[in-house]
Amino acid sequence: MMRNIHLLIIDPQNDFCDLPENYLPTDAATNTQISPALPVAGAHADMLRLASLIRRGGTGISNISVTLDSHHRLDIAHPGFWHTAGLQPVQAFTQISAAEVSNGKYQPRDARALPRTLSYLDALESAGRYQLMVWPVHCEIGTWGQNVHADIHAAYNEWEDANQRIVAKLNKGANPWTEHYSAVMAEVPDAEDPDTQLNSSFIATLAAADEVLIAGEAGSHCVRATTEHIVENFGAQQLSKLVLITDCISPVGGFDAQYQSFLRDMQEKGLRLAQSADILPELLANASGP
């Protein structure tokens, strides 16, 4: 009997991939080439390896889930939300603290948003996981950048046709008042928005698997946050079923130390680190049965 092997692909989206020129489309409105908004070095190669794994070992995969970063242009973590004390734009990759907002160094462009903004920043910093980062506008809902990497999309479409199963898609990030790195819950859940709160049903789906393979982008942020939240909500005896496919994951530039620390921490907790070449024989053996 086949083991239930669940492949979780985190944010395999165009905006996060360092795509070569032949993968880039032209914007019909401006007649200019569209480029990824937040490309992660190595992500394109990660996605090619992962697509190959799905194609070659897909008969041994029971379920596939894909998470999709899904943002509005106006978002607390995007530049357009902010200006400086001198009413100048805030550049992408600026970190903003609650103290800097309190002293006026950075302010929301809509002054009415200040109380909620400060409340959010205080809650975010109290959690001790992240400080607000202003990212380039990325994975804007309805854009090419939000779409799944072409090879991953083609590979899981083939898997769906062959297995008569649907790849589950989990959107995250549409609430503009909280960062939502994790597919399991937002960094600061909104009491009035269930989509930001712990996704207990998805946790249960993963817990029902015999093994959960985790890949995607980026290892320093969304893969890390999702995995950490899964670990927090799994029983200790279940952690060994979680596998990080490390050659199908890369960190955001400048955050490699955080990524390596995450890998060490997960390994110490009992998660397995593997490469796609290690996983393929397991999938093929699972497909052939005992």
C-alpha positions in Angstrom: 0.0 0.0 0.0 1.3 3.4 -0.9 2.4 5.8 1.8 0.7 9.2 1.9 3.4 11.5 0.7 2.3 15.2 0.6 4.4 17.7 -1.3 4.0 21.3 0.0 5.4 23.9 -2.5 5.7 27.3 -0.9 5.3 30.4 -3.1 6.8 29.0 -6.4 5.9 32.3 -8.1 7.4 34.3 -10.9 8.1 37.4 -8.7 10.4 35.3 -6.5 12.4 33.6 -9.3 15.6 34.8 -10.9 14.2 33.9 -14.3 16.3 34.0 -17.5 15.2 36.4 -20.3 13.4 33.8 -22.3 10.9 33.3 -19.4 10.1 37.0 -19.3 6.9 38.4 -21.0 6.3 41.9 -22.4 3.8 44.3 -20.8 1.2 45.0 -23.5 0.4 48.4 -22.0 3.9 49.7 -22.0 5.7 47.4 -24.5 8.4 46.9 -21.9 9.7 43.6 -20.5 8.3 42.5 -17.2 10.9 41.4 -14.6 10.4 39.6 -11.3 9.9 42.1 -8.5 11.7 40.2 -5.8 14.0 37.6 -7.4 15.8 35.1 -5.1 19.2 34.0 -6.4 19.0 30.3 -7.3 15.2 30.1 -7.3 14.8 29.4 -11.0 17.2 26.4 -10.7 15.4 25.3 -7.6 12.1 25.3 -9.5 13.6 23.3 -12.4 14.8 20.7 -10.0 11.5 20.5 -8.3 9.6 20.3 -11.6 11.8 17.4 -12.6 11.2 15.6 -9.3 7.4 16.0 -9.8 7.6 14.7 -13.4 9.9 11.7 -12.6 8.5 10.8 -9.2 5.0 12.0 -9.3 3.4 8.6 -9.2 4.7 8.3 -5.7 3.2 11.6 -4.5 -0.3 11.4 -3.0 -1.1 15.1 -2.6 0.4 18.4 -3.7 -0.4 21.8 -2.1 0.9 25.1 -3.4 0.9 28.3 -1.4 0.5 31.6 -3.2 1.6 35.0 -1.9 -1.3 37.3 -2.9 -1.0 41.0 -2.1 -2.7 44.2 -2.9 -0.6 47.1 -4.1 -1.4 49.0 -1.0 0.0 47.0 1.9 1.7 47.9 5.1 4.8 46.1 3.9 5.0 48.0 0.5 6.5 51.4 -0.2 3.3 53.1 -1.2 2.0 52.9 2.3 4.8 55.0 3.8 6.6 58.3 3.6 9.4 59.9 5.6 9.2 62.8 8.0 10.1 65.0 5.1 7.3 63.5 3.0 9.8 61.6 0.8 9.1 58.1 -0.5 10.3 55.2 1.5 12.5 52.8 -0.5 12.1 49.1 -0.7 14.2 47.0 1.7 13.8 49.6 4.4 13.2 48.2 7.9 10.8 50.1 10.1 10.4 49.9 13.8 7.6 51.0 16.1 10.0 53.4 17.7 10.8 55.0 14.4 7.1 55.5 13.6 6.5 56.9 17.1 9.2 59.5 16.7 8.0 60.5 13.3 10.9 59.2 11.2 8.5 57.1 9.1 4.7 57.7 8.8 1.8 56.1 7.0 0.8 58.3 4.1 -2.7 58.2 5.3 -2.5 59.8 8.8 -5.7 58.0 9.8 -3.8 54.7 9.7 -1.2 55.7 12.4 -3.0 54.1 15.4 -3.5 50.8 13.7 0.0 50.9 12.2 1.6 51.4 15.7 -0.6 48.7 17.2 0.6 46.3 14.4 4.2 47.1 14.8 4.1 46.7 18.6 2.5 43.3 18.2 4.9 42.2 15.5 8.0 43.1 17.5 6.5 41.6 20.7 6.3 38.2 18.8 10.1 38.4 18.3 10.1 36.8 14.9 10.4 39.7 12.4 10.7 43.5 12.2 8.7 45.2 9.5 10.4 45.1 6.1 9.3 47.3 3.3 9.4 45.0 0.2 9.0 45.9 -3.4 5.4 45.5 -4.6 5.3 41.8 -5.4 2.8 39.0 -6.1 0.2 41.7 -6.7 -3.1 39.8 -7.2 -3.9 39.2 -10.8 -0.4 39.9 -12.2 2.1 37.8 -14.0 4.4 38.0 -11.0 1.8 36.2 -8.8 1.6 33.3 -11.2 3.4 30.0 -10.6 6.7 29.3 -12.3 6.0 27.9 -15.7 7.8 24.6 -15.2 6.2 23.9 -11.8 2.8 24.7 -13.3 3.3 22.4 -16.2 4.7 19.6 -14.0 1.8 19.7 -11.5 -0.7 19.9 -14.3 0.7 16.7 -15.7 0.4 15.1 -12.2 -3.2 16.3 -11.9 -4.1 14.7 -15.3 -2.3 11.5 -14.6 -3.6 11.0 -11.1 -7.0 12.7 -11.4 -6.4 14.8 -8.4 -6.4 18.5 -7.8 -3.4 20.5 -6.6 -4.6 22.5 -3.6 -3.9 26.2 -3.8 -3.7 28.3 -0.6 -3.7 32.1 -1.0 -2.1 34.2 1.7 -1.3 37.9 2.2 -4.4 39.7 1.0 -5.0 41.4 4.3 -3.0 44.7 3.9 -2.5 45.2 7.7 -0.3 42.2 8.5 2.7 40.5 6.9 1.8 36.9 6.0 5.0 35.0 5.3 3.6 31.7 6.6 0.9 29.8 4.8 -0.4 28.6 8.1 -1.1 32.0 9.8 -0.2 35.7 9.5 2.6 37.2 11.6 -0.1 39.1 13.5 -3.5 37.5 13.1 -6.4 39.9 12.6 -9.3 39.0 14.9 -11.8 40.1 12.2 -10.2 38.2 9.4 -10.3 34.3 9.5 -7.8 34.1 6.6 -5.1 35.5 8.8 -5.7 33.1 11.7 -4.3 29.6 12.2 -5.4 27.3 9.3 -6.2 24.3 11.5 -7.8 22.3 8.7 -4.6 22.5 6.6 -2.4 21.5 9.6 -4.7 18.5 10.0 -4.3 17.6 6.3 -0.5 17.7 6.7 -0.7 15.7 9.9 -2.6 13.0 8.2 0.3 12.4 5.8 3.0 9.8 6.4 5.6 12.3 5.1 5.5 16.0 4.1 8.0 17.2 1.6 8.6 21.0 1.8 10.1 23.1 -1.0 9.8 26.6 -2.4 10.8 30.2 -1.8 12.2 31.8 0.1 14.0 29.8 2.7 14.7 32.8 4.9 11.1 34.0 5.0 8.1 32.2 3.7 9.5 28.6 3.8 10.9 29.3 7.2 7.8 30.9 8.6 5.5 28.2 7.3 7.7 25.4 8.5 8.1 26.9 11.9 4.3 27.3 12.3 3.7 23.7 11.2 6.3 22.6 13.8 4.6 24.6 16.5 1.3 22.9 15.7 2.5 19.4 15.2 3.0 17.0 18.0 6.7 16.2 18.8 6.2 12.6 17.6 5.1 13.9 14.1 8.1 16.2 13.4 10.2 13.4 11.8 7.7 13.2 9.0 8.7 16.7 7.8 11.4 16.9 5.1 13.0 20.0 3.7 14.2 19.6 0.1 17.2 21.9 0.5 18.2 22.0 -3.2 14.7 23.3 -4.0 14.9 26.2 -1.5 17.0 29.4 -1.5 17.1 32.4 0.8 16.5 36.1 0.1 19.9 37.8 -0.6 21.4 39.1 2.7 19.5 36.6 4.8 21.6 33.5 4.3 22.6 33.4 8.0 19.0 33.4 9.1 18.3 30.6 6.6 21.2 28.5 7.8 20.1 29.0 11.4 16.6 27.9 10.5 17.9 24.7 8.9 20.0 23.9 12.0 17.1 24.5 14.3 14.7 22.4 12.3 17.2 19.5 12.1 17.7 19.7 15.9 13.9 19.4 16.3 13.9 16.2 14.2 13.1 17.4 10.7 15.1 15.7 7.9 17.1 17.7 5.4 17.4 16.0 2.0 18.1 16.8 -1.7 15.8 16.1 -4.6 18.1 13.3 -5.7 17.6 11.6 -2.3 13.8 12.0 -2.6 13.3 10.6 -6.1 14.1 6.9 -5.2 11.8 7.1 -2.2 8.9 8.4 -4.5 9.6 5.7 -7.1 9.6 3.0 -4.4 6.4 4.4 -3.0 4.7 4.1 -6.4 5.8 0.5 -6.9 4.5 -0.5 -3.5 5.8 -3.3 -1.2 
